[in-house]
């Protein structure tokens, strides 16, 4: 027969153990990470504002270039839109946008509220120079709200420097370019410029368009880059201004 005292002993030990556990101190919370002195906590992440969606009424093919997959770019004022290749970008600039090639080099500019020029033919320093021009390309452009517009490409010689110009211009000017070449068209919302430069001098933002000779200018017309730039310019669409 087993002694009752021996049976009760394990029970008493179990009860005592449970009492000890219940009376033990509450475990300390895990330490929270701290920011070392002198370092500012980063601000909370703000979700990016989605770009406005802009519908286009133009076909996918523009001037022989398939623009499927291109980006549709709205201008800051909301009064126009154009297309650029998927790996090109735009950057805000005075009065509008700069269009940047995939490597980041500026190729074109879109500018609104362009001031009237003074009809002087000058180089990048502002000095009057001798000039001559040669038509390279011309294609009519249909813009809702504006008439008599064409895409024009011309070679311009200012003194000893030759420059390729591309842009949207009045059709007559694109057909017979004279210095100063000004890439400006009139729209219901005012004068805008969309081209390699506003006033062509081949300096400043237009420096990439300087070439060695008229032959070099003509050779450029056979490159895929020229076809892309022409399609970008001819993809311009005028929109109704956004409601206030």
Beta strands, then each sheet from edge to edge (+ up, - down):
strand 1: 61-62
strand 2: 65-66
strand 3: 71-74
strand 4: 80-84
strand 5: 89-93
strand 6: 96-100
strand 7: 106-112
strand 8: 131-143
strand 9: 146-158
strand 10: 161-170
strand 11: 185-187
strand 12: 190-195
strand 13: 210-211
strand 14: 237-238
sheet 1: 1+ 2-
sheet 2: 3+ 4- 14+
sheet 3: 5+ 6- 7+ 12- 11+
sheet 4: 8+ 9- 10+ 13-
end
